Amino acid sequence: MAKKDIYTPDPERIQLYLSGNMSKADQVAFENEIDTTPQLRDAVQEAALAKWTIHAYANQEEMKALNELYEDNAQKAKLINLMHYRWMAVAAAIALLLVAYFIFKPAPVKNMEQIIASYYEVPASPDIMAIDTEEALRKADKAYGDQDWQTAIDAYEQIHEDSISSFQISRIAFFKGISQMELGKWEQAENSLSTANQHPEQSQWYLALLALKKGDREKAKERLSAISSNADHYFASQANSLLEELEALKE
C-alpha cells in the first residue's frame, strides 16, 4: 500500500506572500490554496502573528537598549565619583537609602487607562501588496500604516469581496476593525473584528481589549477568560496577566 504524502507548507512562499512580493497571478493562486488547505492557512496565520509581534515590540526593544546605555554611563560616572574618598561614606549612605526605598516602597496602583495602555498595541500595518494589486487595497493598507483611520476604513469598504479570497476578506475585516476601534466606533469595530474568522486569535484578543476600551469590564473579563483557558492560544499568557490586574483593580 502506497504511503500517503504529507502536506508541508513552504515557509519561503509564506514569507514571500506576507511581504507582498508575489506577482498578482501567484498571489491569487496562493490565496486559493489557503482557502482549500487548512495546514497552509494555519501556517500563514502563525507567520502573520509572529510578524505582528516583532513589529509590536520593536519600539520596546529600542527603549530597552537606550535604558541600558543610560545605566551603563551612569554606572561609569558613579565609579569616577567614588574615586574621591571624601565622598565614599556619603555615597554609601545614599545607596543604602535608595535600596531601602525601592525595596519597601509600595507598588504603584494602576488605573484602568494605564492598564489598557500597557496591553494595547496597534497591530503593525499590513504589508502593501505588489504594484499590480487592487488599488483600493493598496490605498487602504497605506492609510492604515499612516494611521489615517477614516481613509483606511473608506478604502477597505470599497474593495469588492468577490474579487479576493476569504483569507484576504478576513484580513481586511481585522484591520478595518482596528481602524474603527481607534476612532471609538465600538459597535462597528466589534462587527468587523467578529467577521475576521481566519484570524481568530488576533480578533479575540482585540475584541477583549475593545470591551475594556468602551467600559464593559464584565464582557472583557468573559472574553479574556475564554482566551486564558486555552493554553494553546497565542495570547493566553497576556490574557491571564490582564485578568489578574483587572481583579486587583479597585472599583
C-alpha positions, 0 to 999 in steps of 0.5 A: 500500500502506497504511503500517503504524502504529507502536506508541508507548507513552504515557509519561503512562499509564506514569507514571500506572500506576507511581504507582498512580493508575489506577482498578482497571478501567484498571489491569487493562486496562493490565496486559493490554496489557503482557502482549500488547505487548512495546514497552509492557512494555519501556517500563514496565520502563525507567520502573520502573528509572529510578524505582528509581534516583532513589529509590536515590540520593536519600539520596546526593544529600542527603549530597552537598549537606550535604558541600558546605555543610560545605566551603563554611563551612569554606572561609569560616572558613579565609579569616577565619583567614588574615586574621591574618598571624601565622598565614599561614606556619603555615597554609601549612605545614599545607596543604602537609602535608595535600596531601602526605598525601592525595596519597601516602597509600595507598588504603584496602583494602576488605573484602568487607562494605564492598564489598557495602555500597557496591553494595547498595541496597534497591530503593525500595518499590513504589508502593501501588496505588489504594484499590480494589486487592487488599488483600493487595497493598496490605498487602504493598507497605506492609510492604515500604516499612516494611521489615517483611520477614516481613509483606511476604513473608506478604502477597505469598504470599497474593495469588492469581496468577490474579487479576493479570497476569504483569507484576504476578506478576513484580513481586511475585516481585522484591520478595518476593525482596528481602524474603527476601534481607534476612532471609538466606533465600538459597535462597528469595530466589534462587527468587523473584528467578529467577521475576521474568522481566519484570524481568530486569535488576533480578533479575540484578543482585540475584541477583549481589549475593545470591551475594556476600551468602551467600559464593559469590564464584565464582557472583557473579563468573559472574553479574556477568560475564554482566551486564558483557558486555552493554553494553546492560544497565542495570547493566553499568557497576556490574557491571564496577566490582564485578568489578574490586574483587572481583579486587583483593580479597585472599583 
